């Protein structure tokens, strides 16, 4: 048996707004299927097309109270755990900043590599990481 991660879910306030943001990052629509009020929308990087990020809006099949709690958590940036990797964090930071991406932590050297943090319009915070090429030491 072989298992692969094909989709990861990111909770967003507004799917169209989230789509525009991910297009700024260079992602493309992977799936966009509507079923009544429900919309399955995912994006993928052309460099990693086998891993799609589902841009999910709190709502169906959640009850109203849960949907409201999820929306509040999204707005606080509490539900994101996506780390984007790059081979040049400083250059990627400058490029995305030039496109209007809001950074909450500028690119900088850390013990584990170079990283930065940025937010999407829903409030989700992401990491941008360039890992060190050194192997782990015992």
Helices and strands as residue ranges (DSSP letters): E 7-12, H 15-24, E 27-35, E 38-45, E 48-57, H 64-75, E 83-85, H 89-98, E 102-110, E 113-119, E 125-131
